[in-house]
Amino acid sequence: MKRRDFLKTTAAAFALPLIAAPAVHAQQKRFSGVTLRINGYGGNYDKALIEGVAKPLEEKTGLKVEYFAAPVQGEVVKLISNKGNPHVDLLMVDNNLMPELIAADVLDPIKVSDVPNVSRILPGYREFNDFGAPFAVSSLVPVFNSDNIKPALTGYADIARSDLKGKVAIPGTTITASALVLLALAEANGGSVSNMEPAFKFLAEAKDNVVATPNSTVAQLQLFSQGEAQAGIFWDGRAYELRQSGVPIQTVVPKEGIYAVSSYVNLVKGGRNREAALAYIEQALSDQGQLALPKAFRFGATTNVALGELLPDILLNSPERVAMKRKVDWAALMKQRGELAERMNKVLRG
Amino acid sequence: MSRWAAESQNKRLGFVLLIAPAVMLLAVFLILPMMSVFRASFYPGTSALGASGFSLHQYYKFFADSFYVSVLLETIVYALITSLGCLLLGFPVGYSLARLPPTQRRVRMILIIVPLTLSLVVVVFGWLVLLGRQGLVNNILMGIGLIDTPKQLLFNRFAVIVVLIQQFLPFMILSVMNVALQIDPVLEQASTSLRAKRLRTFWKIVIPLAAPGIISGFTLVFVMTVSAFVTPRLIGGPKAHMIGGLVYEEVLITLNWPFGAAMSFILLAVGLGTLATVSILIVRPLARGLHVR
């Protein structure tokens, strides 16, 4: 190589990074120094989201995400009472609380033009028009201990079977799931969200079967784990967790249809980091983000992501199963929540 | 002004200054919130936010519904049984601790206090494991041949009372022990030297002198049991309810503050009334040793 060529090559080699650096830097550090605050559900749930959403996002954009575990109802009250000056950038809630947030006008719509991955959400999953982005779905289904309960349960109404006396656990009145269970029982017995009477009639007949109404998912999990309860209505993902730990709790695809709860991530009105919040939602709906919770809990995904080897363990894993998901009028259901809880307590007490 | 009057005034001023911070703290963080909750109990609707008006609707709703009245009675019965259970189990322990040398007493007191440092939820989950079908109690019963198959020990009223007694027993022990420490053993020796039998000494000397401890322990346990809600929620089944749990539900879950407030004040009134009645009719006479001639 001639001396001149050597100098040219060396100069080019040094100059290229200097020319390209600002562009690369800008791309990598788009949200450098920005920290998003978002409420979490705590424990492994948040860890899964950190792995699938927060970490990759930070690597790509420099955006930091801070999850803080807190009771969701309290966060909703805080957001509504601090309208216009939100304490979070994004709010995660289940669909039962969405009507309250929308009515309070504390959410901004999420458009496909802002978050292209919204277009990947499966039909029927986005229940509140442009508000919120559902990122995970968990089904509340009949479950039973396959070692001790034969024949297998086939639907929600089977919890009244005579062989299940003193063996059934259903969610207690302080958790949302109880309202959904009552709706399932009402609809299975000819009722509807506007006529819940059949649920209570059914429950009165089945009350001797109900051994416990735990008021937390963990408490119900423990009952199945210890063998205190042999059947009941429980979350599909948690039943998977039990199976993994050696407890033979099987889930049933109920003949009445599947009652499920979707978790939404919401853009709050007046948030300080709108662009970063939109980037978070885009990542939550990306393939990487969508697989985080299915990998950890076998919860269902809400987009057309390929589930791969996770597919057999996930309840809502095909268009046919998704079509079985029952549409719930959450606003109407939650409006009567107090009354439902009171009736349920009375009926079960006898 | 005489010197005596001036000293007396200074003492009074000093007393007022000493208790002022505590009184202010209680006024701001207890009395005022309680008054606002009391006011909320007279709102007619289902929400306290922006509510106005005055109505006895919440109180009427409570007493007109047999469900709530039965849960209230059940709560009072739990509280009485738990207090009595703690007294029967805690008195001998508290009294014997008081008679130990200080070093030995300290070690045993640590053992009594340790459960209080644990989170209530952790303690209750521990009981869930102990009383479970595969738990220690069932295993022991099966091991000694009393039962063939595991029994359902959880989710009933008995389990709730057992766990409540375990939770509140230390308060009774400490109350009794503190008072028993003040009883001079010479009094018991004098009673014996006057040819009183052990039981008579116990009824006529020990119990009356330990009365303040018994009353304060009974009151503490009763008040804490009456407002318990974690234990009945986790240990009691769908049939075992306590008012505390229903108040929790109304205030934090269904957000019906007026009804939750009314339930709280009904519980407060009935609880204090029961306590006063029990104290006047049973505990005080017992403490005075009137039952043994």
Interface residues (C-beta under 8 A of the other chain):
Chain A: Q73 G166 G172 T173 T174 K207 V210 V211 A212 T213 P214 N215 A219 Q222 Q226 G227 E228 R337 G338 A341 E342 N345 K346 L348 R349 G350
Chain B: T46 F67 S70 V71 F125 L128 V129 G132 R133 Q134 G135 P150 Q152 L154 F155 R233 L234 G237 P238 K239 H241 L246 Y248 E249 E250 L252 I253 T254 L255 N256
